[in-house]
Amino acid sequence: MTLTQRHFVAENERLPDHNHILLITTGSVASIKAPLIVSELLQYQNVKVEVVASKASLAFFKAEDVESLGSRVWTDEDEWTGSFRIGDPILHIELRRWADIVLVAPCSANTLSKIAHGLCDNLATSLLRALAPTTPTYVFPAMNTLMYEHPLTAEHLRVIREVVKYEVVGPIGKALACGDIGLGAMTEWKDIVKIVVDRLQLTRNHSE
Ligand SMILES: Cc1cc2nc3c(=O)[nH]c(=O)nc-3n(C[C@H](O)[C@H](O)[C@H](O)COP(=O)(O)O)c2cc1C
């Protein structure tokens, strides 16, 4: 829980000639990889990363592990501070103004369904619903094999690809954290980073 109110204003946070990468984490075990994704992205020049974490996703990584790398983790508590005044920045709008690219990694079955239906009942989905269609957005589903094989999942993925027009990558097949073996695992975190590096043409920092 954040004790002090944090403000985020895109205009002040966007840096010239930088790539502003927004990582959304949701309640899949694969959220455990979030610090690795952030750490690796920060190895590239002129990169800033902000993380929006659903409540469930924070069961799988510590916000401090991301914040110690130099990025921030934003949650529903930061959006709903209980003291809004006209003129105050609105977090989900400021974050979507800031983002040059958005990754939903991992995307739980729940958030996948919410995106497909246009629901916006938390910081992550409000931000996505308010996002400019020109902002490249990648969804990396991660769920139990039977959740993935549920007939609704195919329909949600179809809407997300064809109507919402996000890029859907994965899932891949492997032994899942729940013990099942099959399709449902998030794309390997290094491959997620590679997608961003290729898309934004990032250059790695010089090693010392
Ligand atoms: C230990 C644990 C692991 C879970 N793993 C997954 C998962 O890999 N994929 C998934 O879609 N849901 C998984 N869930 C269920 C989601 O966390 C749950 O549906 C949650 O409401 C998702 O919320 P969110 O989409 O707002 O993050 C898991 C739940 C628990 C308790």
The ligand as an SDF file (V2000), in Angstrom:
LIG
                    3D

 31 33  0  0  0  0  0  0  0  0999 V2000
   -1.6780  -19.0130   -7.4040 C   0  0  0  0  0  0  0  0  0  0  0  0
   -2.5490  -18.5350   -8.5110 C   0  0  0  0  0  0  0  0  0  0  0  0
   -2.0900  -18.6260   -9.8020 C   0  0  0  0  0  0  0  0  0  0  0  0
   -2.8750  -18.1790  -10.8670 C   0  0  0  0  0  0  0  0  0  0  0  0
   -2.3920  -18.2720  -12.1510 N   0  0  0  0  0  0  0  0  0  0  0  0
   -3.1310  -17.8310  -13.1680 C   0  0  0  0  0  0  0  0  0  0  0  0
   -2.6220  -17.8660  -14.4960 C   0  0  0  0  0  0  0  0  0  0  0  0
   -1.4910  -18.3180  -14.7530 O   0  0  0  0  0  0  0  0  0  0  0  0
   -3.3870  -17.3950  -15.4950 N   0  0  0  0  0  0  0  0  0  0  0  0
   -4.6380  -16.8680  -15.2630 C   0  0  0  0  0  0  0  0  0  0  0  0
   -5.2850  -16.4530  -16.2190 O   0  0  0  0  0  0  0  0  0  0  0  0
   -5.1480  -16.8120  -14.0120 N   0  0  0  0  0  0  0  0  0  0  0  0
   -4.4240  -17.2710  -12.9710 C   0  0  0  0  0  0  0  0  0  0  0  0
   -4.9170  -17.1730  -11.6910 N   0  0  0  0  0  0  0  0  0  0  0  0
   -6.2470  -16.5780  -11.4730 C   0  0  0  0  0  0  0  0  0  0  0  0
   -6.1710  -15.0550  -11.5490 C   0  0  0  0  0  0  0  0  0  0  0  0
   -5.1860  -14.5460  -10.6710 O   0  0  0  0  0  0  0  0  0  0  0  0
   -7.5480  -14.4500  -11.2360 C   0  0  0  0  0  0  0  0  0  0  0  0
   -8.4460  -14.8080  -12.2600 O   0  0  0  0  0  0  0  0  0  0  0  0
   -7.5030  -12.9630  -11.0380 C   0  0  0  0  0  0  0  0  0  0  0  0
   -8.8210  -12.5090  -10.7980 O   0  0  0  0  0  0  0  0  0  0  0  0
   -6.9070  -12.2140  -12.2160 C   0  0  0  0  0  0  0  0  0  0  0  0
   -7.0430  -10.8250  -11.9980 O   0  0  0  0  0  0  0  0  0  0  0  0
   -6.3780   -9.7680  -12.9720 P   0  0  0  0  0  0  0  0  0  0  0  0
   -6.7070  -10.1670  -14.3640 O   0  0  0  0  0  0  0  0  0  0  0  0
   -7.0200   -8.4700  -12.5730 O   0  0  0  0  0  0  0  0  0  0  0  0
   -4.9250   -9.7270  -12.6910 O   0  0  0  0  0  0  0  0  0  0  0  0
   -4.1520  -17.6280  -10.6220 C   0  0  0  0  0  0  0  0  0  0  0  0
   -4.6130  -17.5390   -9.3030 C   0  0  0  0  0  0  0  0  0  0  0  0
   -3.8270  -18.0070   -8.2810 C   0  0  0  0  0  0  0  0  0  0  0  0
   -4.3600  -17.9180   -6.8730 C   0  0  0  0  0  0  0  0  0  0  0  0
  1  2  1  0
  2  3  1  0
  2 30  2  0
  3  4  2  0
  4  5  1  0
  4 28  1  0
  5  6  2  0
  6  7  1  0
  6 13  1  0
  7  8  2  0
  7  9  1  0
  9 10  1  0
 10 11  2  0
 10 12  1  0
 12 13  2  0
 13 14  1  0
 14 15  1  0
 14 28  1  0
 15 16  1  0
 16 17  1  0
 16 18  1  0
 18 19  1  0
 18 20  1  0
 20 21  1  0
 20 22  1  0
 22 23  1  0
 23 24  1  0
 24 25  2  0
 24 26  1  0
 24 27  1  0
 28 29  2  0
 29 30  1  0
 30 31  1  0
M  END
$$$$
